[in-house]
Amino acid sequence: MTDLGAKVSYLALGTGVPVYDPDGAFVGVVEHVVADEPQDIFHGVIIEPSRDHHAHRFAYREQIGELHERGVVLSVPAGQLHEPGTDMPAEQVEESDDPVRLGLRRAWEWLIRPQ
């Protein structure tokens, strides 16, 4: 892994920043930061897949070890990340007390938004 630069908050994390698993293997790049900025709630990041991974992944905030200017380091192996999806209707997710499901649903809604 190269020099990742200074640590940053999720507010300063840009798209295209490389994402690495704890062993330093490249996972993909940040496609979008999932957050409720007015409430200062960071849910996680959507990772655009590398050639080795065929689907977008969502790294929940507790699966992220470090955020840097030039890289994100996960706290878990990439294989433990989930794909955003529609496994739960939006109204049930909003009422759910599971923040991971809420983040996954928000990631999915961002991915399918009209361009």
C-alpha positions in Angstrom: 0.0 0.0 0.0 1.3 3.5 -0.8 1.2 6.5 1.4 -2.5 7.3 2.0 -2.0 10.8 3.2 -3.6 12.4 6.2 -6.6 11.0 8.0 -9.9 12.8 7.0 -13.5 12.8 8.0 -16.2 11.3 5.8 -17.1 14.9 4.8 -13.7 15.3 3.0 -13.6 11.8 1.5 -13.8 12.1 -2.3 -15.0 9.7 -5.0 -12.4 7.6 -6.8 -10.3 7.1 -3.6 -8.9 3.5 -3.5 -10.3 1.1 -0.9 -8.0 -1.6 0.6 -8.8 -4.6 2.8 -6.9 -5.0 6.1 -4.1 -6.9 4.3 -3.6 -4.1 1.8 -5.2 -5.8 -1.1 -7.1 -3.4 -3.5 -10.9 -3.8 -3.3 -12.2 -1.0 -5.5 -12.8 2.8 -5.3 -15.2 4.9 -3.3 -18.1 5.7 -5.6 -20.3 7.5 -3.0 -20.3 8.4 0.7 -23.6 7.4 2.3 -24.4 10.0 5.0 -27.1 12.3 6.4 -24.9 15.4 6.5 -27.4 17.8 8.2 -27.6 15.3 11.1 -23.9 14.4 10.8 -24.6 10.7 10.5 -22.1 8.7 8.5 -23.5 5.4 7.2 -20.6 4.1 5.1 -19.4 4.0 1.5 -20.4 2.5 -1.7 -17.4 0.8 -3.4 -17.2 0.5 -7.1 -15.9 -2.9 -7.8 -12.4 -3.8 -9.1 -11.9 -6.4 -11.8 -11.9 -9.1 -9.2 -15.2 -8.1 -7.7 -18.3 -8.1 -10.0 -20.8 -6.1 -7.9 -20.9 -2.9 -5.9 -20.3 -3.4 -2.2 -21.4 -1.4 0.8 -18.9 -0.9 3.7 -20.9 0.0 6.8 -19.1 2.6 9.0 -18.0 0.0 11.5 -16.4 -2.0 8.7 -14.1 0.9 7.9 -10.8 1.1 9.8 -9.4 4.4 8.5 -10.3 7.2 6.1 -7.4 9.0 4.4 -7.0 11.6 1.7 -5.8 8.9 -0.8 -7.2 5.7 0.6 -9.7 3.9 2.8 -8.7 0.9 4.8 -11.4 -1.6 5.8 -11.4 -3.2 9.2 -12.8 -6.5 7.7 -11.9 -8.6 4.7 -13.7 -7.5 1.5 -15.6 -10.8 1.4 -17.6 -9.7 4.4 -19.0 -6.6 2.7 -22.6 -6.8 1.5 -24.2 -5.8 -1.8 -26.7 -3.1 -1.6 -30.2 -4.5 -2.5 -33.9 -4.5 -2.1 -34.1 -7.2 0.5 -36.4 -5.1 2.6 -39.1 -2.6 1.7 -38.1 1.0 2.3 -40.8 1.6 4.9 -39.6 -1.4 7.0 -36.0 -0.3 6.7 -36.9 3.2 8.0 -38.6 1.7 11.0 -35.9 -0.9 11.6 -33.4 -0.5 14.4 -30.7 -2.2 12.3 -28.4 0.6 11.1 -26.6 -1.8 8.6 -29.9 -2.5 6.8 -30.7 1.2 6.7 -27.2 1.9 5.2 -27.6 -0.9 2.6 -31.0 0.4 1.6 -29.7 4.0 1.2 -26.8 2.7 -0.8 -29.2 0.8 -3.1 -31.4 3.8 -3.5 -28.4 5.9 -4.5 -27.3 3.3 -7.0 -30.7 3.1 -8.8 -31.4 6.9 -8.8 -32.2 8.4 -12.1 -29.1 9.8 -13.8 
